[in-house]
Amino acid sequence: MKKAPLVCGLVLGAVGFSCGFFGPMILSPDANQGPLIGILISGPGGALLGLVLGVIVTAVGLSARIARRLLITTSLVLAGVTLYASTPAPQYVGRIVDAEVADCAAPTSVVDAAMARWDSQVRRVTWATARAGWKEDLRGLAMRDGGVVLQIRVLRERLVYENQKPWNRGTFLHLPWQDKNAVERYYARFGGADCAGYSDVARALYFASAEAETAPAWPPRALPNLLGLNVLQVVPPTYSELKDE
């Protein structure tokens, strides 16, 4: 068993590298980590673990049969842990907020401030070109998008994530309620494009999330994103069971 450290190091290094290299590409193809787990973590880590295991096997004087079983068991454990780590983590989708409306304003009232912020960013970014017509889009959408800018007092909130692993994809994970008591601004359409539609809104539960866009653009094309605001809406049925848990 003099070669045990070398053999164990090669075997566990190969297992760790293979699972960490190919696992993310198969189990989590959209992740930006790619094969880096195998190259930087599980491959070298597996080799080091194998060397340690080989030294222990040699020092204790285990028989070849027992050493082989121990190596197989350790390889299976390493493969399982590495493949599990290669599966995608839960993806943040939004927040359920317990809040009350404090104030309301037309989107046109915040256009100038948003324009100034984007102008500043465009001047700072020299490695990308701002898309043509974003200023016209911002002013035009502010007049016709059909929403308002709400100032709300968030009393408490809970974060919501969508599970992405093969066995639980499509289910949701939520964190416990956290007290907040903070005033924040959101873009809202659920009461119409007039502040009168929000004047009688009392304390309620809402869902806050970023506005989805079909294609990436810089600056973005959706009005809430141009204004730098998340969208506030009535809690969708998908998340309704999370409201009172």
Helices and strands as residue ranges (DSSP letters): H 4-27, H 36-36, I 37-42, H 43-60, H 64-86, E 91-105, G 107-110, H 111-124, H 134-144, E 148-162, E 172-174, E 178-188, G 195-198, E 204-209, H 223-227, E 231-234, G 237-242
